Amino acid sequence: MEITDVQWNDNILLKELGYIRLTRILYNLLIKSKNARIINIVGIQGKQPDPNFVLEGVINSSLLAFTKAISIDLAKYGATANAINPGATNTYLWENIVEELSQKNNQKKSDLNNHFKKQTGFNRLADPKDIANAVMFLASEETGYINGISINIDGGAFPGF
């Protein structure tokens, strides 16, 4: 309830409409290439809502729907569209998120990081290379028949669909 209309608008304009506008701009190039790959980096909250990440969950779930819809349209041209859903990833952005959560919930940053690490079977946060490896896989020629899916890169923190 603390999220303002301005925050909603700013985030929708930046992330959600950013993906949509870029796809629209590149659409003709995508269909002419015969084997184009769209790989949207979305986020686990699109599949696993969390009260601490409501804004991200709403935007990410709509981006997953967008990715699925364009995958169906692009398939007739030999192009694919898929999504990757990173969980907690060891980045500068994650440090900012943990800082905000620690202040909001009056918890130590180390305790929060340990909580998110323990959610995975690996007891660590994702590394950016974990995400990059998934992108490279989906971008490869061998994945031309993989279309309209989303892959969670979260160390098994949220197993399932």
RAMO-V931976 format. One record per residue. N is the residue number from 0. RES is the residue in one letter. SS is DSSP state (~ for helix, > for strand, _ for the rest). PHI is phi in whole degrees, -180 to 180 (999 if undefined). Layout:
n=<N N>
res=<RES RES>
ss=<SS SS>
phi=<PHI PHI>
This chain:
n=<0 1 2 3 4 5 6 7 8 9 10 11 12 13 14 15 16 17 18 19 20 21 22 23 24 25 26 27 28 29 30 31 32 33 34 35 36 37 38 39 40 41 42 43 44 45 46 47 48 49 50 51 52 53 54 55 56 57 58 59 60 61 62 63 64 65 66 67 68 69 70 71 72 73 74 75 76 77 78 79 80 81 82 83 84 85 86 87 88 89 90 91 92 93 94 95 96 97 98 99 100 101 102 103 104 105 106 107 108 109 110 111 112 113 114 115 116 117 118 119 120 121 122 123 124 125 126 127 128 129 130 131 132 133 134 135 136 137 138 139 140 141 142 143 144 145 146 147 148 149 150 151 152 153 154 155 156 157 158 159 160>
res=<M E I T D V Q W N D N I L L K E L G Y I R L T R I L Y N L L I K S K N A R I I N I V G I Q G K Q P D P N F V L E G V I N S S L L A F T K A I S I D L A K Y G A T A N A I N P G A T N T Y L W E N I V E E L S Q K N N Q K K S D L N N H F K K Q T G F N R L A D P K D I A N A V M F L A S E E T G Y I N G I S I N I D G G A F P G F>
ss=<_ _ _ _ ~ ~ ~ ~ ~ ~ ~ ~ ~ ~ ~ ~ ~ ~ ~ ~ ~ ~ ~ ~ ~ ~ ~ ~ ~ ~ ~ ~ ~ _ _ _ > > > > > _ _ ~ ~ ~ _ _ _ _ ~ ~ ~ ~ ~ ~ ~ ~ ~ ~ ~ ~ ~ ~ ~ ~ ~ ~ ~ ~ ~ ~ ~ ~ ~ _ _ _ _ > > > > > > > _ _ > _ _ ~ ~ ~ ~ ~ ~ ~ ~ ~ ~ ~ ~ ~ ~ _ _ _ ~ ~ ~ ~ ~ ~ ~ ~ ~ ~ _ _ _ _ _ _ _ > _ ~ ~ ~ ~ ~ ~ ~ ~ ~ ~ ~ ~ _ ~ ~ ~ _ _ _ _ _ _ > > > > _ _ _ _ _ _ _ _>
phi=<999 -81 -76 -85 -60 -62 -64 -58 -60 -59 -72 -65 -64 -73 -86 -62 -70 -61 -63 -66 -65 -63 -62 -62 -64 -93 -51 -63 -67 -62 -76 -75 -75 73 -147 -69 -129 -102 -130 -89 -88 -105 144 -61 -65 -67 -110 -127 -59 -145 -60 -79 -134 -63 -57 -63 -62 -65 -67 -66 -66 -70 -68 -65 -64 -60 -60 -63 -63 -72 -62 -66 -68 -75 -58 -66 -106 82 -97 -125 -138 -137 -130 -119 -116 -69 -91 -60 -125 -70 -136 -61 -60 -62 -58 -66 -63 -63 -60 -64 -64 -65 -70 -65 -101 53 -126 -72 -60 -63 -66 -64 -60 -63 -59 -70 -64 -70 -69 -93 -77 -103 54 -155 -80 -65 -101 -52 -67 -63 -71 -60 -63 -67 -62 -62 -61 -68 -83 -72 -64 -70 -107 -65 -107 -92 -150 78 -107 -133 -113 -81 -116 -137 65 83 -59 -127 -67 124 -54>
